[in-house]
Amino acid sequence: MVRGLPANREVAHPIYFLNKWAALYADQRPQDDEKPYVKPSTHKGLRVRLGITNHRKLQILGCGFRVITVQFRGKTVVLHHNGNTATIDRKDFKELVASNRLYRERNAA
């Protein structure tokens, strides 16, 4: 029931009838039952800047230098970047780090 109207009269949009601006912005107002914004959790591990060039297993992370989160899990290493995940062996990871070191030493200013 809407105040100011007879009880037998129905209104299609009672909120709009009361206040047209309230209806326009009703979906933008926070509701009481909504949960507050929670920042997404980040992966725990080492944050390393690595250059990825021709490693087929790492192409999902992209090419070039990236800041990557590294997690060591037994004999494998999990690399995270921008929501994407790649898994490689520790031996391959050691080779990747060695090649990055060599590249940086050559191109140091």
Biopython code that builds the backbone (N, CA, C, O; Angstrom):
import numpy as np
from Bio.PDB.StructureBuilder import StructureBuilder

atoms = [
    (1, "MET", "N", (0.839, -1.183, 0.000)),
    (1, "MET", "CA", (0.000, 0.000, 0.000)),
    (1, "MET", "C", (0.879, 1.240, 0.000)),
    (1, "MET", "O", (1.892, 1.297, 0.697)),
    (2, "VAL", "N", (0.486, 2.217, -0.778)),
    (2, "VAL", "CA", (1.225, 3.464, -0.901)),
    (2, "VAL", "C", (0.427, 4.549, -0.203)),
    (2, "VAL", "O", (-0.782, 4.685, -0.392)),
    (3, "ARG", "N", (1.145, 5.321, 0.614)),
    (3, "ARG", "CA", (0.444, 6.412, 1.316)),
    (3, "ARG", "C", (-0.088, 7.426, 0.328)),
    (3, "ARG", "O", (0.555, 7.718, -0.681)),
    (4, "GLY", "N", (-1.220, 7.944, 0.605)),
    (4, "GLY", "CA", (-1.823, 8.964, -0.235)),
    (4, "GLY", "C", (-2.716, 8.407, -1.326)),
    (4, "GLY", "O", (-3.355, 9.171, -2.049)),
    (5, "LEU", "N", (-2.772, 7.098, -1.458)),
    (5, "LEU", "CA", (-3.631, 6.496, -2.466)),
    (5, "LEU", "C", (-4.720, 5.681, -1.774)),
    (5, "LEU", "O", (-4.503, 5.145, -0.687)),
    (6, "PRO", "N", (-5.860, 5.588, -2.387)),
    (6, "PRO", "CA", (-6.888, 4.719, -1.835)),
    (6, "PRO", "C", (-6.409, 3.275, -1.855)),
    (6, "PRO", "O", (-5.594, 2.906, -2.700)),
    (7, "ALA", "N", (-6.897, 2.467, -0.950)),
    (7, "ALA", "CA", (-6.433, 1.095, -0.793)),
    (7, "ALA", "C", (-6.776, 0.229, -1.995)),
    (7, "ALA", "O", (-6.077, -0.752, -2.249)),
    (8, "ASN", "N", (-7.810, 0.549, -2.732)),
    (8, "ASN", "CA", (-8.218, -0.290, -3.852)),
    (8, "ASN", "C", (-7.465, 0.038, -5.143)),
    (8, "ASN", "O", (-7.646, -0.659, -6.141)),
    (9, "ARG", "N", (-6.643, 1.059, -5.152)),
    (9, "ARG", "CA", (-5.918, 1.443, -6.361)),
    (9, "ARG", "C", (-4.503, 0.866, -6.302)),
    (9, "ARG", "O", (-3.802, 1.054, -5.307)),
    (10, "GLU", "N", (-4.080, 0.172, -7.345)),
    (10, "GLU", "CA", (-2.744, -0.406, -7.395)),
    (10, "GLU", "C", (-1.840, 0.456, -8.257)),
    (10, "GLU", "O", (-2.270, 1.031, -9.257)),
    (11, "VAL", "N", (-0.592, 0.534, -7.855)),
    (11, "VAL", "CA", (0.404, 1.290, -8.604)),
    (11, "VAL", "C", (1.442, 0.299, -9.103)),
    (11, "VAL", "O", (1.920, -0.548, -8.349)),
    (12, "ALA", "N", (1.788, 0.412, -10.388)),
    (12, "ALA", "CA", (2.734, -0.536, -10.973)),
    (12, "ALA", "C", (4.111, -0.425, -10.311)),
    (12, "ALA", "O", (4.721, -1.443, -9.984)),
    (13, "HIS", "N", (4.593, 0.773, -10.115)),
    (13, "HIS", "CA", (5.897, 0.994, -9.506)),
    (13, "HIS", "C", (5.747, 1.968, -8.339)),
    (13, "HIS", "O", (5.881, 3.177, -8.527)),
    (14, "PRO", "N", (5.475, 1.463, -7.147)),
    (14, "PRO", "CA", (5.218, 2.367, -6.030)),
    (14, "PRO", "C", (6.432, 3.212, -5.664)),
    (14, "PRO", "O", (6.272, 4.353, -5.231)),
    (15, "ILE", "N", (7.647, 2.680, -5.827)),
    (15, "ILE", "CA", (8.828, 3.481, -5.494)),
    (15, "ILE", "C", (8.940, 4.652, -6.450)),
    (15, "ILE", "O", (9.225, 5.774, -6.029)),
    (16, "TYR", "N", (8.718, 4.404, -7.727)),
    (16, "TYR", "CA", (8.794, 5.472, -8.704)),
    (16, "TYR", "C", (7.716, 6.510, -8.451)),
    (16, "TYR", "O", (7.936, 7.707, -8.641)),
    (17, "PHE", "N", (6.545, 6.045, -8.021)),
    (17, "PHE", "CA", (5.460, 6.967, -7.737)),
    (17, "PHE", "C", (5.830, 7.888, -6.586)),
    (17, "PHE", "O", (5.514, 9.077, -6.630)),
    (18, "LEU", "N", (6.492, 7.371, -5.558)),
    (18, "LEU", "CA", (6.860, 8.191, -4.412)),
    (18, "LEU", "C", (8.001, 9.140, -4.730)),
    (18, "LEU", "O", (7.948, 10.322, -4.391)),
    (19, "ASN", "N", (9.022, 8.626, -5.376)),
    (19, "ASN", "CA", (10.178, 9.458, -5.657)),
    (19, "ASN", "C", (10.851, 8.909, -6.904)),
    (19, "ASN", "O", (11.458, 7.839, -6.867)),
    (20, "LYS", "N", (10.746, 9.632, -7.997)),
    (20, "LYS", "CA", (11.271, 9.106, -9.250)),
    (20, "LYS", "C", (12.792, 8.959, -9.211)),
    (20, "LYS", "O", (13.331, 8.080, -9.883)),
    (21, "TRP", "N", (13.486, 9.777, -8.458)),
    (21, "TRP", "CA", (14.946, 9.657, -8.381)),
    (21, "TRP", "C", (15.365, 8.451, -7.552)),
    (21, "TRP", "O", (16.403, 7.843, -7.813)),
    (22, "ALA", "N", (14.559, 8.106, -6.555)),
    (22, "ALA", "CA", (14.874, 6.924, -5.753)),
    (22, "ALA", "C", (14.823, 5.665, -6.612)),
    (22, "ALA", "O", (15.627, 4.752, -6.423)),
    (23, "ALA", "N", (13.895, 5.611, -7.541)),
    (23, "ALA", "CA", (13.787, 4.452, -8.412)),
    (23, "ALA", "C", (14.969, 4.376, -9.372)),
    (23, "ALA", "O", (15.460, 3.288, -9.674)),
    (24, "LEU", "N", (15.419, 5.520, -9.846)),
    (24, "LEU", "CA", (16.528, 5.522, -10.791)),
    (24, "LEU", "C", (17.826, 5.055, -10.135)),
    (24, "LEU", "O", (18.637, 4.386, -10.776)),
    (25, "TYR", "N", (18.025, 5.398, -8.880)),
    (25, "TYR", "CA", (19.272, 5.072, -8.196)),
    (25, "TYR", "C", (19.127, 3.943, -7.179)),
    (25, "TYR", "O", (20.027, 3.732, -6.366)),
    (26, "ALA", "N", (18.018, 3.220, -7.210)),
    (26, "ALA", "CA", (17.784, 2.162, -6.230)),
    (26, "ALA", "C", (18.804, 1.041, -6.352)),
    (26, "ALA", "O", (19.204, 0.459, -5.345)),
    (27, "ASP", "N", (19.232, 0.729, -7.579)),
    (27, "ASP", "CA", (20.190, -0.358, -7.745)),
    (27, "ASP", "C", (21.607, 0.054, -7.366)),
    (27, "ASP", "O", (22.464, -0.814, -7.198)),
    (28, "GLN", "N", (21.884, 1.354, -7.225)),
    (28, "GLN", "CA", (23.222, 1.809, -6.867)),
    (28, "GLN", "C", (23.415, 1.942, -5.359)),
    (28, "GLN", "O", (24.548, 2.034, -4.888)),
    (29, "ARG", "N", (22.330, 1.952, -4.606)),
    (29, "ARG", "CA", (22.439, 2.069, -3.156)),
    (29, "ARG", "C", (22.849, 0.731, -2.559)),
    (29, "ARG", "O", (22.342, -0.304, -2.991)),
    (30, "PRO", "N", (23.745, 0.715, -1.588)),
    (30, "PRO", "CA", (24.111, -0.555, -0.964)),
    (30, "PRO", "C", (22.945, -1.102, -0.149)),
    (30, "PRO", "O", (22.270, -0.360, 0.566)),
    (31, "GLN", "N", (22.723, -2.373, -0.262)),
    (31, "GLN", "CA", (21.657, -3.022, 0.491)),
    (31, "GLN", "C", (22.200, -3.522, 1.818)),
    (31, "GLN", "O", (23.396, -3.784, 1.946)),
    (32, "ASP", "N", (21.328, -3.655, 2.800)),
    (32, "ASP", "CA", (21.744, -4.097, 4.127)),
    (32, "ASP", "C", (22.258, -5.524, 4.129)),
    (32, "ASP", "O", (23.153, -5.867, 4.901)),
    (33, "ASP", "N", (21.687, -6.367, 3.255)),
    (33, "ASP", "CA", (22.078, -7.767, 3.276)),
    (33, "ASP", "C", (23.319, -8.060, 2.426)),
    (33, "ASP", "O", (23.782, -9.200, 2.396)),
    (34, "GLU", "N", (23.870, -7.045, 1.733)),
    (34, "GLU", "CA", (25.067, -7.262, 0.937)),
    (34, "GLU", "C", (26.285, -7.381, 1.828)),
    (34, "GLU", "O", (26.372, -6.726, 2.866)),
    (35, "LYS", "N", (27.226, -8.219, 1.421)),
    (35, "LYS", "CA", (28.465, -8.349, 2.165)),
    (35, "LYS", "C", (29.393, -7.202, 1.804)),
    (35, "LYS", "O", (29.365, -6.728, 0.668)),
    (36, "PRO", "N", (30.208, -6.747, 2.734)),
    (36, "PRO", "CA", (31.154, -5.676, 2.405)),
    (36, "PRO", "C", (32.221, -6.187, 1.441)),
    (36, "PRO", "O", (32.452, -7.392, 1.341)),
    (37, "TYR", "N", (32.868, -5.264, 0.736)),
    (37, "TYR", "CA", (33.908, -5.627, -0.231)),
    (37, "TYR", "C", (35.088, -6.255, 0.490)),
    (37, "TYR", "O", (35.595, -5.705, 1.467)),
    (38, "VAL", "N", (35.513, -7.391, 0.010)),
    (38, "VAL", "CA", (36.656, -8.079, 0.577)),
    (38, "VAL", "C", (37.714, -8.178, -0.511)),
    (38, "VAL", "O", (37.449, -8.683, -1.602)),
    (39, "LYS", "N", (38.905, -7.699, -0.212)),
    (39, "LYS", "CA", (39.986, -7.742, -1.190)),
    (39, "LYS", "C", (40.344, -9.194, -1.468)),
    (39, "LYS", "O", (40.502, -9.976, -0.531)),
    (40, "PRO", "N", (40.477, -9.577, -2.759)),
    (40, "PRO", "CA", (40.820, -10.962, -3.064)),
    (40, "PRO", "C", (42.179, -11.335, -2.488)),
    (40, "PRO", "O", (43.102, -10.520, -2.455)),
    (41, "SER", "N", (42.284, -12.571, -2.038)),
    (41, "SER", "CA", (43.542, -12.993, -1.436)),
    (41, "SER", "C", (44.588, -13.195, -2.516)),
    (41, "SER", "O", (44.278, -13.636, -3.623)),
    (42, "THR", "N", (45.814, -12.872, -2.189)),
    (42, "THR", "CA", (46.908, -13.056, -3.118)),
    (42, "THR", "C", (47.648, -14.340, -2.776)),
    (42, "THR", "O", (47.544, -14.847, -1.659)),
    (43, "HIS", "N", (48.379, -14.853, -3.723)),
    (43, "HIS", "CA", (49.127, -16.077, -3.518)),
    (43, "HIS", "C", (50.342, -15.786, -2.646)),
    (43, "HIS", "O", (50.989, -14.748, -2.788)),
    (44, "LYS", "N", (50.640, -16.713, -1.747)),
    (44, "LYS", "CA", (51.808, -16.558, -0.896)),
    (44, "LYS", "C", (53.001, -17.199, -1.588)),
    (44, "LYS", "O", (52.893, -18.282, -2.163)),
    (45, "GLY", "N", (54.122, -16.527, -1.528)),
    (45, "GLY", "CA", (55.326, -17.045, -2.148)),
    (45, "GLY", "C", (56.295, -15.907, -2.401)),
    (45, "GLY", "O", (56.095, -14.790, -1.926)),
    (46, "LEU", "N", (57.337, -16.195, -3.145)),
    (46, "LEU", "CA", (58.332, -15.186, -3.492)),
    (46, "LEU", "C", (57.878, -14.413, -4.717)),
    (46, "LEU", "O", (57.389, -14.995, -5.686)),
    (47, "ARG", "N", (58.046, -13.087, -4.667)),
    (47, "ARG", "CA", (57.722, -12.272, -5.837)),
    (47, "ARG", "C", (59.037, -11.962, -6.543)),
    (47, "ARG", "O", (59.933, -11.337, -5.975)),
    (48, "VAL", "N", (59.134, -12.411, -7.798)),
    (48, "VAL", "CA", (60.372, -12.340, -8.555)),
    (48, "VAL", "C", (60.079, -11.723, -9.914)),
    (48, "VAL", "O", (59.018, -11.950, -10.496)),
    (49, "ARG", "N", (61.034, -10.938, -10.415)),
    (49, "ARG", "CA", (60.908, -10.393, -11.770)),
    (49, "ARG", "C", (61.721, -11.276, -12.710)),
    (49, "ARG", "O", (62.947, -11.344, -12.614)),
    (50, "LEU", "N", (61.020, -11.951, -13.619)),
    (50, "LEU", "CA", (61.668, -12.875, -14.545)),
    (50, "LEU", "C", (61.284, -12.536, -15.975)),
    (50, "LEU", "O", (60.189, -12.045, -16.248)),
    (51, "GLY", "N", (62.209, -12.811, -16.874)),
    (51, "GLY", "CA", (61.946, -12.659, -18.299)),
    (51, "GLY", "C", (61.561, -13.997, -18.902)),
    (51, "GLY", "O", (62.275, -14.986, -18.740)),
    (52, "ILE", "N", (60.435, -14.028, -19.596)),
    (52, "ILE", "CA", (59.946, -15.259, -20.217)),
    (52, "ILE", "C", (60.035, -15.068, -21.723)),
    (52, "ILE", "O", (59.450, -14.135, -22.271)),
    (53, "THR", "N", (60.764, -15.947, -22.387)),
    (53, "THR", "CA", (60.918, -15.806, -23.830)),
    (53, "THR", "C", (60.353, -17.005, -24.574)),
    (53, "THR", "O", (59.266, -16.925, -25.147)),
    (54, "ASN", "N", (61.086, -18.123, -24.569)),
    (54, "ASN", "CA", (60.673, -19.235, -25.414)),
    (54, "ASN", "C", (60.336, -20.494, -24.623)),
    (54, "ASN", "O", (60.495, -21.602, -25.136)),
    (55, "HIS", "N", (59.881, -20.348, -23.408)),
    (55, "HIS", "CA", (59.475, -21.498, -22.604)),
    (55, "HIS", "C", (58.020, -21.805, -22.905)),
    (55, "HIS", "O", (57.130, -21.019, -22.582)),
    (56, "ARG", "N", (57.786, -22.949, -23.522)),
    (56, "ARG", "CA", (56.427, -23.284, -23.938)),
    (56, "ARG", "C", (55.474, -23.443, -22.764)),
    (56, "ARG", "O", (54.303, -23.076, -22.862)),
    (57, "LYS", "N", (55.959, -23.982, -21.667)),
    (57, "LYS", "CA", (55.086, -24.186, -20.511)),
    (57, "LYS", "C", (54.695, -22.865, -19.854)),
    (57, "LYS", "O", (53.687, -22.797, -19.151)),
    (58, "LEU", "N", (55.483, -21.822, -20.078)),
    (58, "LEU", "CA", (55.222, -20.547, -19.414)),
    (58, "LEU", "C", (54.526, -19.526, -20.310)),
    (58, "LEU", "O", (54.333, -18.382, -19.900)),
    (59, "GLN", "N", (54.151, -19.916, -21.510)),
    (59, "GLN", "CA", (53.534, -18.964, -22.434)),
    (59, "GLN", "C", (52.203, -18.429, -21.918)),
    (59, "GLN", "O", (51.776, -17.346, -22.318)),
    (60, "ILE", "N", (51.548, -19.170, -21.043)),
    (60, "ILE", "CA", (50.272, -18.694, -20.486)),
    (60, "ILE", "C", (50.474, -17.446, -19.626)),
    (60, "ILE", "O", (49.554, -16.649, -19.449)),
    (61, "LEU", "N", (51.694, -17.287, -19.092)),
    (61, "LEU", "CA", (51.992, -16.113, -18.266)),
    (61, "LEU", "C", (52.314, -14.886, -19.111)),
    (61, "LEU", "O", (52.308, -13.765, -18.601)),
    (62, "GLY", "N", (52.593, -15.082, -20.383)),
    (62, "GLY", "CA", (52.922, -13.982, -21.266)),
    (62, "GLY", "C", (54.409, -13.953, -21.576)),
    (62, "GLY", "O", (55.177, -14.743, -21.027)),
    (63, "CYS", "N", (54.814, -13.046, -22.453)),
    (63, "CYS", "CA", (56.214, -12.910, -22.836)),
    (63, "CYS", "C", (56.782, -11.611, -22.277)),
    (63, "CYS", "O", (56.050, -10.661, -22.003)),
    (64, "GLY", "N", (58.101, -11.592, -22.115)),
    (64, "GLY", "CA", (58.760, -10.412, -21.600)),
    (64, "GLY", "C", (58.991, -10.531, -20.106)),
    (64, "GLY", "O", (58.828, -11.599, -19.515)),
    (65, "PHE", "N", (59.373, -9.413, -19.511)),
    (65, "PHE", "CA", (59.641, -9.414, -18.071)),
    (65, "PHE", "C", (58.341, -9.251, -17.303)),
    (65, "PHE", "O", (57.545, -8.357, -17.588)),
    (66, "ARG", "N", (58.138, -10.114, -16.337)),
    (66, "ARG", "CA", (56.921, -10.126, -15.522)),
    (66, "ARG", "C", (57.292, -10.246, -14.056)),
    (66, "ARG", "O", (58.300, -10.865, -13.718)),
    (67, "VAL", "N", (56.494, -9.665, -13.191)),
    (67, "VAL", "CA", (56.618, -9.895, -11.754)),
    (67, "VAL", "C", (55.752, -11.110, -11.454)),
    (67, "VAL", "O", (54.532, -11.080, -11.611)),
    (68, "ILE", "N", (56.405, -12.169, -11.022)),
    (68, "ILE", "CA", (55.759, -13.467, -10.869)),
    (68, "ILE", "C", (55.827, -13.901, -9.412)),
    (68, "ILE", "O", (56.841, -13.695, -8.745)),
    (69, "THR", "N", (54.758, -14.496, -8.923)),
    (69, "THR", "CA", (54.770, -15.100, -7.588)),
    (69, "THR", "C", (55.181, -16.557, -7.749)),
    (69, "THR", "O", (54.577, -17.304, -8.519)),
    (70, "VAL", "N", (56.221, -16.952, -7.009)),
    (70, "VAL", "CA", (56.790, -18.296, -7.130)),
    (70, "VAL", "C", (56.468, -19.085, -5.866)),
    (70, "VAL", "O", (56.710, -18.618, -4.753)),
    (71, "GLN", "N", (55.919, -20.286, -6.048)),
    (71, "GLN", "CA", (55.641, -21.196, -4.937)),
    (71, "GLN", "C", (56.375, -22.505, -5.197)),
    (71, "GLN", "O", (56.238, -23.103, -6.264)),
    (72, "PHE", "N", (57.158, -22.947, -4.211)),
    (72, "PHE", "CA", (57.870, -24.212, -4.325)),
    (72, "PHE", "C", (57.015, -25.313, -3.702)),
    (72, "PHE", "O", (56.650, -25.235, -2.529)),
    (73, "ARG", "N", (56.699, -26.337, -4.494)),
    (73, "ARG", "CA", (55.876, -27.451, -4.020)),
    (73, "ARG", "C", (56.574, -28.766, -4.388)),
    (73, "ARG", "O", (56.351, -29.329, -5.460)),
    (74, "GLY", "N", (57.416, -29.232, -3.476)),
    (74, "GLY", "CA", (58.125, -30.482, -3.732)),
    (74, "GLY", "C", (59.075, -30.355, -4.905)),
    (74, "GLY", "O", (59.960, -29.499, -4.907)),
    (75, "LYS", "N", (58.891, -31.212, -5.911)),
    (75, "LYS", "CA", (59.764, -31.197, -7.082)),
    (75, "LYS", "C", (59.291, -30.232, -8.156)),
    (75, "LYS", "O", (59.958, -30.068, -9.178)),
    (76, "THR", "N", (58.157, -29.594, -7.941)),
    (76, "THR", "CA", (57.621, -28.663, -8.924)),
    (76, "THR", "C", (57.628, -27.248, -8.381)),
    (76, "THR", "O", (57.722, -27.029, -7.174)),
    (77, "VAL", "N", (57.525, -26.293, -9.292)),
    (77, "VAL", "CA", (57.446, -24.878, -8.954)),
    (77, "VAL", "C", (56.203, -24.329, -9.643)),
    (77, "VAL", "O", (56.009, -24.540, -10.841)),
    (78, "VAL", "N", (55.364, -23.628, -8.893)),
    (78, "VAL", "CA", (54.147, -23.034, -9.439)),
    (78, "VAL", "C", (54.378, -21.543, -9.581)),
    (78, "VAL", "O", (54.774, -20.877, -8.624)),
    (79, "LEU", "N", (54.130, -21.012, -10.777)),
    (79, "LEU", "CA", (54.317, -19.592, -11.067)),
    (79, "LEU", "C", (52.951, -18.956, -11.314)),
    (79, "LEU", "O", (52.146, -19.480, -12.085)),
    (80, "HIS", "N", (52.695, -17.831, -10.660)),
    (80, "HIS", "CA", (51.419, -17.111, -10.797)),
    (80, "HIS", "C", (51.690, -15.722, -11.352)),
    (80, "HIS", "O", (52.618, -15.041, -10.916)),
    (81, "HIS", "N", (50.877, -15.306, -12.314)),
    (81, "HIS", "CA", (50.929, -13.933, -12.816)),
    (81, "HIS", "C", (49.560, -13.564, -13.376)),
    (81, "HIS", "O", (49.039, -14.221, -14.277)),
    (82, "ASN", "N", (49.000, -12.508, -12.826)),
    (82, "ASN", "CA", (47.760, -11.928, -13.352)),
    (82, "ASN", "C", (46.620, -12.950, -13.446)),
    (82, "ASN", "O", (45.850, -12.941, -14.406)),
    (83, "GLY", "N", (46.520, -13.816, -12.458)),
    (83, "GLY", "CA", (45.450, -14.800, -12.431)),
    (83, "GLY", "C", (45.751, -16.077, -13.187)),
    (83, "GLY", "O", (44.983, -17.035, -13.098)),
    (84, "ASN", "N", (46.840, -16.118, -13.925)),
    (84, "ASN", "CA", (47.225, -17.319, -14.658)),
    (84, "ASN", "C", (48.264, -18.101, -13.872)),
    (84, "ASN", "O", (49.036, -17.523, -13.107)),
    (85, "THR", "N", (48.285, -19.419, -14.061)),
    (85, "THR", "CA", (49.175, -20.289, -13.311)),
    (85, "THR", "C", (49.881, -21.238, -14.259)),
    (85, "THR", "O", (49.272, -21.787, -15.177)),
    (86, "ALA", "N", (51.180, -21.427, -14.027)),
    (86, "ALA", "CA", (51.964, -22.399, -14.794)),
    (86, "ALA", "C", (52.793, -23.215, -13.817)),
    (86, "ALA", "O", (53.242, -22.701, -12.792)),
    (87, "THR", "N", (52.996, -24.487, -14.133)),
    (87, "THR", "CA", (53.769, -25.385, -13.286)),
    (87, "THR", "C", (54.947, -25.926, -14.085)),
    (87, "THR", "O", (54.777, -26.410, -15.204)),
    (88, "ILE", "N", (56.160, -25.841, -13.499)),
    (88, "ILE", "CA", (57.349, -26.394, -14.139)),
    (88, "ILE", "C", (58.154, -27.157, -13.090)),
    (88, "ILE", "O", (57.910, -27.030, -11.890)),
    (89, "ASP", "N", (59.110, -27.944, -13.556)),
    (89, "ASP", "CA", (59.997, -28.677, -12.650)),
    (89, "ASP", "C", (61.022, -27.726, -12.042)),
    (89, "ASP", "O", (61.296, -26.660, -12.594)),
    (90, "ARG", "N", (61.586, -28.117, -10.906)),
    (90, "ARG", "CA", (62.603, -27.293, -10.255)),
    (90, "ARG", "C", (63.833, -27.121, -11.133)),
    (90, "ARG", "O", (64.434, -26.047, -11.167)),
    (91, "LYS", "N", (64.207, -28.187, -11.846)),
    (91, "LYS", "CA", (65.376, -28.122, -12.712)),
    (91, "LYS", "C", (65.178, -27.064, -13.796)),
    (91, "LYS", "O", (66.081, -26.272, -14.065)),
    (92, "ASP", "N", (63.996, -27.051, -14.419)),
    (92, "ASP", "CA", (63.688, -26.051, -15.441)),
    (92, "ASP", "C", (63.662, -24.647, -14.849)),
    (92, "ASP", "O", (64.091, -23.688, -15.491)),
    (93, "PHE", "N", (63.154, -24.528, -13.615)),
    (93, "PHE", "CA", (63.111, -23.222, -12.960)),
    (93, "PHE", "C", (64.531, -22.704, -12.694)),
    (93, "PHE", "O", (64.803, -21.516, -12.871)),
    (94, "LYS", "N", (65.437, -23.602, -12.267)),
    (94, "LYS", "CA", (66.820, -23.196, -12.034)),
    (94, "LYS", "C", (67.467, -22.713, -13.323)),
    (94, "LYS", "O", (68.216, -21.736, -13.314)),
    (95, "GLU", "N", (67.184, -23.387, -14.428)),
    (95, "GLU", "CA", (67.711, -22.955, -15.725)),
    (95, "GLU", "C", (67.139, -21.603, -16.122)),
    (95, "GLU", "O", (67.856, -20.766, -16.670)),
    (96, "LEU", "N", (65.866, -21.382, -15.854)),
    (96, "LEU", "CA", (65.229, -20.097, -16.161)),
    (96, "LEU", "C", (65.875, -18.973, -15.367)),
    (96, "LEU", "O", (66.167, -17.913, -15.921)),
    (97, "VAL", "N", (66.099, -19.188, -14.086)),
    (97, "VAL", "CA", (66.724, -18.163, -13.249)),
    (97, "VAL", "C", (68.159, -17.911, -13.701)),
    (97, "VAL", "O", (68.603, -16.763, -13.723)),
    (98, "ALA", "N", (68.893, -18.968, -14.062)),
    (98, "ALA", "CA", (70.270, -18.810, -14.523)),
    (98, "ALA", "C", (70.324, -18.007, -15.821)),
    (98, "ALA", "O", (71.181, -17.137, -15.978)),
    (99, "SER", "N", (69.417, -18.294, -16.748)),
    (99, "SER", "CA", (69.405, -17.543, -18.003)),
    (99, "SER", "C", (69.029, -16.079, -17.778)),
    (99, "SER", "O", (69.538, -15.197, -18.469)),
    (100, "ASN", "N", (68.137, -15.815, -16.810)),
    (100, "ASN", "CA", (67.777, -14.432, -16.495)),
    (100, "ASN", "C", (68.954, -13.693, -15.873)),
    (100, "ASN", "O", (69.189, -12.524, -16.182)),
    (101, "ARG", "N", (69.697, -14.373, -14.994)),
    (101, "ARG", "CA", (70.883, -13.768, -14.387)),
    (101, "ARG", "C", (71.908, -13.399, -15.452)),
    (101, "ARG", "O", (72.457, -12.297, -15.449)),
    (102, "LEU", "N", (72.151, -14.323, -16.348)),
    (102, "LEU", "CA", (73.117, -14.101, -17.415)),
    (102, "LEU", "C", (72.690, -12.931, -18.289)),
    (102, "LEU", "O", (73.515, -12.096, -18.660)),
    (103, "TYR", "N", (71.404, -12.868, -18.618)),
    (103, "TYR", "CA", (70.884, -11.773, -19.440)),
    (103, "TYR", "C", (71.060, -10.432, -18.740)),
    (103, "TYR", "O", (71.468, -9.452, -19.364)),
    (104, "ARG", "N", (70.759, -10.386, -17.463)),
    (104, "ARG", "CA", (70.878, -9.121, -16.726)),
    (104, "ARG", "C", (72.329, -8.688, -16.569)),
    (104, "ARG", "O", (72.627, -7.495, -16.620)),
    (105, "GLU", "N", (73.231, -9.643, -16.379)),
    (105, "GLU", "CA", (74.648, -9.279, -16.272)),
    (105, "GLU", "C", (75.167, -8.724, -17.590)),
    (105, "GLU", "O", (75.956, -7.779, -17.590)),
    (106, "ARG", "N", (74.745, -9.285, -18.693)),
    (106, "ARG", "CA", (75.189, -8.800, -20.006)),
    (106, "ARG", "C", (74.651, -7.414, -20.307)),
    (106, "ARG", "O", (75.352, -6.585, -20.886)),
    (107, "ASN", "N", (73.413, -7.160, -19.919)),
    (107, "ASN", "CA", (72.753, -5.906, -20.286)),
    (107, "ASN", "C", (72.726, -4.875, -19.161)),
    (107, "ASN", "O", (71.968, -3.907, -19.222)),
    (108, "ALA", "N", (73.554, -5.082, -18.132)),
    (108, "ALA", "CA", (73.595, -4.115, -17.031)),
    (108, "ALA", "C", (74.233, -2.820, -17.524)),
    (108, "ALA", "O", (75.190, -2.828, -18.298)),
    (109, "ALA", "N", (73.689, -1.743, -17.063)),
    (109, "ALA", "CA", (74.194, -0.430, -17.513)),
    (109, "ALA", "C", (75.390, 0.017, -16.690)),
    (109, "ALA", "O", (75.938, 1.092, -16.931)),
]
sb = StructureBuilder()
sb.init_structure("model")
sb.init_model(0)
sb.init_chain("A")
sb.init_seg("    ")
for serial, (resi, resn, name, xyz) in enumerate(atoms, 1):
    if name == "N":
        sb.init_residue(resn, " ", resi, " ")
    sb.init_atom(name, np.array(xyz, "f"), 0.0, 1.0, " ", f" {name:<3s}", serial, name[0])
structure = sb.get_structure()
